[in-house]
Amino acid sequence: MRDIDHLIVGGAAGASARTGDVFNPNTGAVQARVALGTQADLDRAVAAAQKAQPGWAATNPQRRARVMFNFKALVEKNMEALAHLLSSEHGKVIADAKGDIQRGLEVIEFCCGIPHVLKGEYTQGAGPGIDVYSMRQPLGIGAGITPFNFPGMIPLWMSGVAIATGNAFILKPSERDPSVPVRLGELFLEAGLPEGILQVVHGDKEMVDAILDHQAISAVSFVGSSDIAHYVYSRGVAAGKRVQAMGGAKNHGIVMPDADLDQVVADLSGAAFGSAGERCMALPVVVPVGEKTAIALREKLIPAIENLRVGVSTDSDAHYGPVVTAIHKKRIEDWIQTGVDEGAELVVDGRGFELQGHEGGFFVGPTLFDHVTTSMSAYKEEIFGPVLQIVRAQDFEHAVRLPSEHQYGNGVAIFTRNGHAAREFAARVNVGMVGINVPIPVPVAYHTFGGWKRSAFGDTNQHGMEGVKFWTKVKTVTQRWPDGGVGDTANAFVIPTMG
């Protein structure tokens, strides 16, 4: 059994005796122990960051970009090993693991262009002999608290932009699958990143609270459940930090009567069940518009779901693998029972699924509910597993209201051939990210990611220019070079708006 330690400049971790178990979800066996850090570990990381950050901020953007280029090449070179490492701790199949890392790399590609996006604004002649310009400067030390479901992508989303803009960054990944974030930190060092600029600390709530309260940390980025996101946002802001906290989701897929149902079913198979449904941009609710559409969709969904292959994460033919822990498996199955108790029709039951030879693994079979209503708690809350719910809509207006009135507002999709309906839906729906015939509408890296309502706390989104804004502060300079000599009172300063 291996031990997973912090990646902190200055030697081994502190003397904390607390550790957490890291499981192999395919077998249920403990495969590693991760150190659960203390305030002292965080203090050492912050001290190293404070020492290194001024020099990194003074490094010109082109040189910072070169580190990003080098890092991208190293991750691509090590992709296979990283994907297998990720898969062994999370449980997602290798193809999904590679996609996890690749989507993070796309943000690194955006960061390779940081010299361009950091250019400020300039106005010549804002007043008599007066010019005004602005510059974006780093905040200092930032921190990221990341979830188990994307141990490659989300750390790269946060760290890439924070580091490229000149900050030092302290990453606290999920203690359930911490190895890939540590390996990414090692590759950053190999790429030429100065020691102290990116450090990885492990831990649970004790470490989270230490990060939120530490006076030297200026900004915190978080992704996780909505209740914890609200806690992180509230405590971080109370401590004077800039905070972006992304929460949970209950994304809907609206199926119009004119949609290509074969394509919809193919899309739903991946969007609802891929990565065992453990992603905030999964599509766990499908909304057929009209009874005729609902009947036809259900008829096609059942055989497609029954033909899904659940396997170990290294099975190249598997559509998805196990969920991350035994506790999470039980939570998903409890939600399935709740749906039954509340009166939804359980069409396909994924409980009790076992894989021959891997009976101890954390597997949940694909599950389908029909006749789900908005009053059911199993509809209101995020299940975060391979469970798809059919909520029937009477008409287009009803379909718009369902995601708009839900407590979460992360993503939504509409499937239709009607351009007017798609345009109307995109404009009116009260959700942050919209897909039109795109089941998982995660924006490309040079746009921005973020939901609405209880799916996000804070006013700045992840990556793209929103990410640059989050990790920097604007300084505006008003300058004047008088024509006369010293003591020339004829060139007295006049505020530009009064000139």
N, C-alpha and C positions, 0 to 999 in steps of 0.2 A: 504494500500500500504506500502511495507516495504522499508527501506533504506539499501543500501549495502555500507559499509564503508571499508576503508583500513585495512589491518592486519599489523599494525606497532607496534613494541615494544615501549612502552613509553606513552601509553594513546590514547585518541581520535585523530581523524584527525584534520588537520588545519581548518582555518575558511573560506575556499573557498566556495563561494555560488553557484558555477557552479555544475550542476548535469546533468546526461544523463538518458534518459528513457530506461528501459528494458521491452521489449514487451513479451507477450505470443503469439507466432506465430500462434497458433491454433485459436485464437479468434481475434487477432489484438489489444487487449487491453493492456494498460500499466500496468504492474504488480509490478514494483519496480523502484526506483531511485538509481542511482549509483553516488557516489561522484567523481567528476573529479578533480584530485589532482593538487597541485601546486609544485613549486620548493621547497617550505618550507617542504611539505610532504616528498618529495624525500630526502631532506637533513636530516630529522629526521630518515628516514629509513637507510640512509648511515651511520649516526653516530652510530646507534644501531649495524649495521653490523660490523663497524670498531672495536667496543668494544668487540664483541663476536667472531669474526673470528680467531684471534690468538689462543685462547684456543681450538677452534674446530679443527684447523689445527694441533695442538699438540696432539689431541686425537688420540690414535692409530687406525689404519684402522679396526681392529676387532670390536672395540666399535662403530665406525661409521657404520659398516655393521649391527650391532645389531639394530640400529635405523631403518635401512632399512627393516630388517626382521619384526620389530614391526609395522612399517608403512604399509607394505604389508598386514599384518594380519588385521589391522584396516580398510583398504580400502575394503578388501574382506568382512569383517563383515558389512560394511555400503554400499555395492554395490547397493542394491536395492534403497535406499534413494538417493544415488548419481546419479544413472541413471535417476530417476524421476526428480530430480532437474535440471540435464543437459538438459533433454528432454523438460522441461517446458520453458526453455529460448532459446534453439537452435531450437527445432522443430523436431529433428530426432527421429525416433521411439525408443522405449525402448531397443529393441534388439541391434540397432546400438549404442545407448548411452552406453550400457554395453560393447560393443566391443571397443568403444572409450576409456573407462577407462581401460579395460583389456590390450589393446596394450600399454598403458602407464605403467601399472604394470609390463609388461614383461621387460621394461627397469629397473624398480626398482629391479626385480629379478637379472638382470645382475649386478646391483650395490651392491647386497648382496655379490658378489664375489670380491669386490674392493680390499681386501688385496692381492689377487693373481695378479690382473692386474696392481697394483702399484709397483710391484717388479721391481727393476732396473737391470742394467747390471753390470757385474764385470769381470775384466781381471786381473789375477794374473801374475806378472812377465812381465809387458809391457816393462820394461827396467830393468837394474840391481837394484834389491831391490825396484822396483817401481810397485805399483798396481794402477789400474784406475777403478773407479766405477761411476755410474750415479744414480740419484734419480729424481723422479717426485714430484714436489712441487706445491701446489695450487697457483693460480694467486692472490687471495685476495678476491675481491668482483666482482661477475658477475651479469649480468642482462639478463632477457628474456622478449621478446616482442612477445606475442602469438596471433594467429588469432581466429576468432569466430568459425570456423568450427570444431575444435577439442579442446574444452575447458578442457578436461581431459587429453588426450593423450600427446599433445605437451608440456604443462607445466610440465608433469612428465618426458618427454624425456629430457628436459633441466635441470630442478631442480635436478633430481635424480643424474645425473652424476656430476653436478657442486658441489653439497653438499657432495656426497660420497668421492670426491677427496680432500675435505678440505676447499672449498670456502664457503663464505656467498653468498646468492643469493637473488636478488630483482626481483620479477615477476610483469610485467605489462600485465595483460590479456586483451582480447577484452572487451570493455565496453558494448558490445551487450549481452554477456552471462557470467557475472563475478562471479556468485555465487559458482560454483564448484571449481574454483581455490582458493577462500577464504576458502572453507570447507576443501580442501586438505591441505592447510596451517595449519588449526586447527588440523587436524589429525596428521600432522608431529610433532606438539608440543606435542600432546598426546602420540606420539610414543617415546618421549624422546629427540627430537631435541632441543638444547638450544635456548632460545629466542634470536632473532636477526639474526639467521642463514638463515631463510627463512621468507621473508616479502612480502606482496602483496600491490602494489599501483595501483590505478585506474587512468584512464585519457585518453586523446586524443593526438593529435599531440604535444600539449604543454608538456605533460609528456614524450612523446617519445624523443623530443629534449632535455629535461632536462637530461634524462638518457644518451643520446649520448654525451652530452657535459660535464658531471660530471667527474672531474679529478680523483675521488677516485674509479670509476668503471673501471675495467681493461679489461673486455670482455663483448660483447653483442651477444646474439643469437636471431635471428628473423625468423619468418615464416609469409608470407603474399603475397601480390601481387608483381609482378616483379618490377614495377615502384617504389613502396615503398621500396622493398628490396634493390634496387640500391641506393636509397636515404640513407637508413639506413647504408648500407655498406660504401658509400662515406663519409658521415658525421662522422661516427664512426672511420673510419681509419684516417681521417684528424685530429681527436682528439687524436690519438695515441693509439686507442684500437684495440684489437683483435676482429674481427667480422666475424660471419657466418650468411648469410642472404639468406634464402630459398624463392624462388619466385613462380610464377605461372607455369601452365603446359597446354599442349594440347596433352594428351597421345593417342597413336594410337594402335589399335588392328589389326594386320595383319591376315587375314583368308586365308590360303592356300587351293587349290582345294581339297586336301585330308583330310581336317579337318572334325571332327564330328560336323556337323552344329547344331544338337540338343543341344549338350553340349555348343557350342559357344553361341547360343541364350540364354541359361540358364545363362551362365557366363555374357553376356552383360547386361541382365536384372538387375543383381545386380551391376555390375561394372559401368554402365552408369547412372542408375537411383537411386541406393541405396543412402541414406542420401540426397536425392533430387539433386544429382550431386554436392553437395557442398564439394568437397574434391580434393586436388591437385593430388591425385592418381586415380581419376575417369577415366573412359575410354570413352571419348566423341566422338572419331573418330574411325570408323571401316573401314578397308580397305580390301574388298574382292579382291582376285587376279584372274582376268579373268571375262568375262561377265557371263559365266555360273554360277560361284560361286556367283556373285553379285545378279543375278536373284533368285537363290535358297535361298540365305541368306535373301533377302528382303521378299520373300514369307513367310518365317518362322518368321521373326521379327515382322511383322505387327500384327498378332493375339496375339503374346506374349506381345507386348507393350500395346495393347488395353485391355488386361486382367490384367494389373497391377492395384493394389488397392492403391489409394491415400487416406490417412486418418489422423485423429488426431494422435499425437505422442504416445498416450496411447492405440491406437487400435492395438491389438496383431496380427491382420490379415493384417494390412497395410504393403505394401512394402516400402513406404516412406511417410514422413509427409510434413509439410509446409517448405518453405524457411524462412530465419531468420528474414527478415524485409520487409515492404511494398516497400521500396526503392529498395531492391535487387530483389523482384518480378518484379517490373517495368523494371529493367535493363535486366533481362532475357527475358521478353516479347519483349522489344525493340530489342534485338539481334535476336529473332525469326523473327521479321518484317524485320530486316536488311538482314537476309538470303533470305527471299522472294524477297525483292527488288533487291538483287544481282543475282537472277535467279536460286537459288536452288529449287528443288521440295520439297514442304512441304507435306509429306506423312501423318503424324499424327500431329495435331495441339493441343498443350496443353494450349494455351492461353484462358483466360476467365473461367478457371476451378473454380467452386464453390462447397463447401461441405455443404450439407444441415445441417442447424443448426449451421454452422460455416462460414457464408458468409463473415465475416470480417477477416477470416484467410488468411495467406499469401501462398496460394496454387498455384502451377503451375502443370498442367498435363504433362504427358510424351509426348515428342515431337520427331519426326523422320524426318530428311531431307535425300534426295537422290540427286545424281548428284551434289554434292558439289565439287568445284574446289579450287585449291591452291591460286587462285587470289582473292578469296572472303575474306573480312575482318572478316566475321563470322567464317571462318576457321582459320584465322591467330591468332585471339584473343581468350582468355579464357572466356567462357560464364559462367561457374560455376553454372550450373543448370541442370535440368533433360532433356537435349537435346542431342540426338545422331545424328551424321552426317555420312553418307556413302560417302566415297571418293573411287572411283573405280580405281584400279591399273591394268595396262595392263599385267604385269608380275612380277616376283620376284624382278628383279632389280629396277623396278619402286616402288615397295612396300618398299624396303630398303631406297630409296631416300626420300620418303615422310616424315617420322619422322626425318631422318638425316638432312634434309634441313630446318626443321621448326625452328622458333626462340626459342622455348622451347625444353628442353631435359630432362624432369623429368623421366617419365616411358614409357615403350612400351611393348607390348605383341605380341607373334606370336602363332597362333593356327595351329598345323600340326601334322601328324603322322611320318613325315620324319625327322629322326635324323640329317641327313646331312644339310638339309635346316635350321633347328633350330640352329645348331652349327654355320653355316655360318652367319646367321642373327645376332646372339648374338655377334659374333666377330666383325662384320662390322658396325652395326648400331650406329649412333652418339648420343646416349642417355645414361643417367647415370644408370638407373635400368631397367633390362630386365626380362620379364616373358615368360617362355615357357609353353604354355597351362595353364598359371596362369594369370588371367586377371588384378589383382591388385598386382604388384610385390613389395610390401613393405617388405624389408628384416626383418628377425627376429632380436631381440634386440641385440644379440651379434655380429651381422654384422653391417653395417653402412648404413644410409639413406642419399641420396643426389643426386641431378640432375646435369645436365650440361647446358651450354649456359645460356640463360636468366632465367633458373629455379634455379640458385644458384650463389651467389656471395661470394667469399672467397675460401680458398683452403682446408678447413677441414669440414667434414660432421658431421651429427648428430649421436649420440649414438654409441655403440660399442667402439672399441679401438680408432676410430677417435674422438669420443666424449671425451674420456679420454685425448687424446693429446690436444684437444682444450682447456680444462679447467685446464691444468697443464703446467708447464714449466720445462724443463730438466736442472738439474745442474750436471755437471761432475767434479769429484774430482780426482786429481792425487796425490798420497801420497807416501812418502818414509820414511822408518825407518832405518837410517844408522846403520851399525854394530858397528862402532867405537864410541868413546866418543866425548865429546864436543871439537871442534877444530880439529877434524880428517879430514885433507885436502885430505887424500887418497881416501875418498869417495865423491869427488866432484860430483855435479849433472851433469848428461848428459841427454839431451833431448832423450826420448825413441827412436824416429826415427833415431837418430844419434848414438845410442849405438851399 
